[in-house]
Amino acid sequence: MSGDPAAAEVGAAPSVPEIVRVLVPSRIGPLGVEFRHTAITRLVIAPRGAEKRQFFPFADFEDSDFLDEVFGRLSEYLAGARRMLDLEYDLAAAELDGFARRVLRETARVPYGRTRTYKEIADAAGRPDSYRQVMSILERNPLPLLIPCHRIVPSRAGAGNWVGGAAKKRWLLKMEQESAALPA
């Protein structure tokens, strides 16, 4: 082994960024938000049990301009005062296949206060006959609210289900539609 300290670092593995998990109250129940650096990697609506214990209460964190900004934006959105969250996210940890990524990308394009059907998303993602697979992908959306899967509805009447529950989905859709009708 060489006495050169730089030589010892050449073979060192790159450091893996620390994951931070924060639990914050919201109008739709607690939100578990997972970060890596400044990118959100997972958002859980109303986590329970063991999953909830993975997240630390927002009050346990020292003053953080970054966390204040993220949770301020989420609060403003849920109050109908913000239409675009404009938060950085990273889907790499979700290990999604190409079709799932296309589905989430098309879902992210649905405008605030508007809806699309599972069939329309399947068409836009390049697999017109895969609307049931679209439903399955969106039920496992790792970033609800950021990738607004609540805006995707069945072709038939009703809002359909959502990762946060059907009642919360109906509330979000109504809140967005009412807010979108107001001047920006």
Backbone torsions as a table, in degrees:
resi	resn	phi	psi	omega
1	MET	NA	136.3	-179.4
2	SER	-75.6	154.8	176.0
3	GLY	-84.1	-1.6	-178.4
4	ASP	-79.2	117.6	-178.6
5	PRO	-61.3	-32.4	179.9
6	ALA	-65.4	-33.9	-179.9
7	ALA	-65.7	-33.1	-179.6
8	ALA	-68.9	-28.3	-177.0
9	GLU	-84.3	-15.6	-176.9
10	VAL	-58.3	-42.1	-177.8
11	GLY	-89.9	1.1	-177.6
12	ALA	-67.9	140.0	177.6
13	ALA	-72.9	144.3	177.9
14	PRO	-64.1	146.3	-179.7
15	SER	-73.4	143.3	177.7
16	VAL	-91.6	128.0	-178.2
17	PRO	-59.7	143.4	179.7
18	GLU	-68.7	138.8	175.4
19	ILE	-94.0	132.5	178.5
20	VAL	-116.0	132.3	179.0
21	ARG	-121.8	123.9	-175.1
22	VAL	-125.8	138.3	176.2
23	LEU	-108.5	125.5	-177.9
24	VAL	-130.5	140.0	176.4
25	PRO	-70.9	152.5	176.7
26	SER	-152.4	173.4	179.3
27	ARG	-65.8	-20.2	-179.4
28	ILE	-109.0	18.1	-178.7
29	GLY	104.9	173.9	-178.5
30	PRO	-61.6	143.8	176.4
31	LEU	-113.3	124.7	172.8
32	GLY	-94.2	116.8	-176.4
33	VAL	-118.6	126.2	-179.8
34	GLU	-108.1	133.5	-179.0
35	PHE	-123.4	151.5	164.6
36	ARG	-131.5	115.3	-170.8
37	HIS	59.0	-119.9	-179.6
38	THR	-111.0	17.4	178.9
39	ALA	-109.5	135.1	175.9
40	ILE	-80.2	128.5	-178.6
41	THR	-107.4	-17.0	179.2
42	ARG	-161.6	143.9	174.7
43	LEU	-134.9	125.0	-177.7
44	VAL	-116.2	125.3	177.1
45	ILE	-83.3	122.3	176.7
46	ALA	48.4	61.4	178.0
47	PRO	-63.0	150.8	-178.9
48	ARG	-130.0	160.9	172.0
49	GLY	53.9	-131.7	-177.0
50	ALA	-60.5	-36.3	179.4
51	GLU	-64.5	-41.1	179.9
52	LYS	-63.8	-35.4	-179.2
53	ARG	-68.6	-13.8	176.2
54	GLN	-72.7	-18.8	-175.1
55	PHE	-105.1	144.8	-180.0
56	PHE	-104.2	139.0	-179.1
57	PRO	-57.7	141.8	179.7
58	PHE	-53.3	-37.1	-178.5
59	ALA	-64.3	-20.7	179.7
60	ASP	-76.3	-12.5	-177.7
61	PHE	-92.4	139.2	175.3
62	GLU	-66.4	167.4	179.7
63	ASP	-48.8	126.9	179.4
64	SER	-140.5	113.5	178.2
65	ASP	-59.9	-37.9	-179.5
66	PHE	-63.3	-51.4	-179.8
67	LEU	-63.8	-39.7	177.2
68	ASP	-58.9	-42.1	-179.9
69	GLU	-65.9	-46.8	-179.5
70	VAL	-60.4	-51.3	-175.4
71	PHE	-74.6	-26.4	172.6
72	GLY	-64.0	-43.4	179.0
73	ARG	-64.7	-42.8	177.9
74	LEU	-62.0	-42.3	178.7
75	SER	-63.9	-44.1	178.5
76	GLU	-62.3	-41.6	178.2
77	TYR	-61.1	-47.9	-177.0
78	LEU	-70.2	-16.7	175.0
79	ALA	-89.8	-2.6	-179.1
80	GLY	81.5	9.9	-177.8
81	ALA	-95.2	-8.8	-178.9
82	ARG	-133.6	131.3	-178.9
83	ARG	-98.8	-27.1	179.5
84	MET	-120.5	125.5	179.1
85	LEU	-74.1	-34.1	179.5
86	ASP	48.8	50.8	177.5
87	LEU	-114.9	140.5	179.1
88	GLU	-74.3	136.5	174.9
89	TYR	-137.8	163.1	-177.0
90	ASP	-137.6	120.7	-179.4
91	LEU	-92.2	0.5	-174.5
92	ALA	-56.7	-40.9	-177.7
93	ALA	-66.5	-21.5	-178.4
94	ALA	-74.7	-15.7	178.3
95	GLU	49.3	58.8	-177.6
96	LEU	-90.8	149.6	174.4
97	ASP	-80.7	174.6	-175.4
98	GLY	-60.7	-41.3	-179.8
99	PHE	-66.2	-42.4	178.9
100	ALA	-61.1	-40.7	178.1
101	ARG	-63.7	-40.6	178.6
102	ARG	-64.7	-40.9	178.6
103	VAL	-60.7	-47.0	-179.8
104	LEU	-66.3	-37.3	178.2
105	ARG	-63.8	-44.7	178.9
106	GLU	-66.6	-37.2	177.8
107	THR	-63.3	-40.5	179.8
108	ALA	-64.4	-20.4	-178.9
109	ARG	-83.8	-10.0	-178.4
110	VAL	-70.2	122.8	-175.6
111	PRO	-65.6	153.5	175.5
112	TYR	-54.9	133.9	177.7
113	GLY	79.8	2.7	-179.0
114	ARG	-119.0	164.8	176.2
115	THR	-131.7	160.9	171.1
116	ARG	-134.4	161.1	177.7
117	THR	-92.1	162.2	175.4
118	TYR	-57.4	-38.4	179.4
119	LYS	-64.1	-42.6	179.0
120	GLU	-63.3	-38.1	177.9
121	ILE	-68.2	-41.5	177.6
122	ALA	-60.2	-43.8	177.7
123	ASP	-59.3	-50.4	-177.0
124	ALA	-64.5	-29.8	-179.7
125	ALA	-85.3	-0.4	173.5
126	GLY	93.8	9.2	177.5
127	ARG	-135.4	79.4	-174.1
128	PRO	-54.8	-30.1	-178.0
129	ASP	-91.4	9.1	-173.8
130	SER	-107.0	32.3	-177.0
131	TYR	-64.9	-30.3	176.4
132	ARG	-68.0	-36.9	176.1
133	GLN	-66.3	-36.6	175.9
134	VAL	-60.0	-45.8	178.1
135	MET	-57.0	-45.3	-179.5
136	SER	-63.1	-42.7	178.9
137	ILE	-62.7	-45.3	-177.1
138	LEU	-70.7	-26.5	174.7
139	GLU	-66.7	-20.1	179.4
140	ARG	-111.1	16.0	-179.9
141	ASN	-53.0	118.3	-179.1
142	PRO	-75.1	-9.2	-175.9
143	LEU	-134.4	55.6	177.8
144	PRO	-59.7	153.7	-172.2
145	LEU	79.0	-51.1	177.9
146	LEU	-70.5	-43.9	170.3
147	ILE	-108.1	98.8	-164.2
148	PRO	-73.6	71.1	-178.8
149	CYS	-66.6	-15.8	175.9
150	HIS	-66.0	-17.1	179.8
151	ARG	-83.1	-1.5	-179.5
152	ILE	-102.1	125.6	-172.8
153	VAL	-126.4	161.5	176.1
154	PRO	-69.4	162.3	177.5
155	SER	-68.1	-33.6	179.2
156	ARG	-79.6	179.4	-178.3
157	ALA	-64.0	155.7	176.7
158	GLY	99.3	162.9	-177.6
159	ALA	-84.4	-23.8	-176.1
160	GLY	82.4	-173.1	-177.6
161	ASN	-92.0	171.9	-178.6
162	TRP	-155.3	156.5	-179.3
163	VAL	-58.4	-26.3	179.2
164	GLY	-97.7	2.2	-179.7
165	GLY	106.2	149.7	-175.9
166	ALA	-63.9	-39.3	-178.8
167	ALA	-64.4	-41.2	179.0
168	LYS	-68.5	-34.7	177.4
169	LYS	-63.6	-46.4	179.0
170	ARG	-61.0	-40.6	179.0
171	TRP	-62.1	-46.5	179.7
172	LEU	-61.1	-45.1	-179.6
173	LEU	-61.9	-43.7	179.3
174	LYS	-64.7	-45.2	179.6
175	MET	-59.2	-45.9	-179.7
176	GLU	-65.7	-43.0	-178.9
177	GLN	-64.4	-41.3	178.5
178	GLU	-67.8	-42.5	179.1
179	SER	-66.8	-38.2	-179.8
180	ALA	-66.5	-26.3	179.7
181	ALA	-74.3	-18.2	178.2
182	LEU	-82.5	154.3	175.9
183	PRO	-62.1	142.4	-178.4
184	ALA	-72.8	NA	NA
